[in-house]
Amino acid sequence: MKRVKITILKTTLDKELAEEYGVPGLTACPMMQKGQVFYADYAKPEVFCDEAWKAIYQYVFALAHGAEKELFYYGDWIKKPGVAICSCNDGLRPVIMKLETTDEEAEINYTPIDR
């Protein structure tokens, strides 16, 4: 299993939707900033947004387990193997992320339970 690099490419705010549905003073995501980098494998990185993780974990899992050799979705989405461009599921202020497989092996940071 490989580590996956998660880079925050952009934080956004849909002003039209925020004006209609958001609370007064709503801004782009306060948890993520452009340029931040996180590493993941089977588990969510510390201080990473729980909602963003729910939106991307399946891509992280696929990349960590060998999907870097092929293009996602039959080659009609991303042109570079081992890369996915994803966003969190916040409809008013989505965060855009680049996921990419690294050459680094993941380390299991837990002790398995003996059964």
WODA-V465383 format. One record per helix or strand of 2 or more residues. SS is the DSSP state (h for helix, s for strand). FROM is the first residue (numbers start at 1). TO is the last residue. If there is no record, write none. Layout:
ss = (SS & SS)
from = (FROM & FROM)
to = (TO & TO)
//
This chain:
ss = (s & h & s & h & h & h & s & s)
from = (2 & 15 & 37 & 50 & 67 & 72 & 83 & 95)
to = (11 & 21 & 40 & 64 & 69 & 75 & 87 & 105)
//
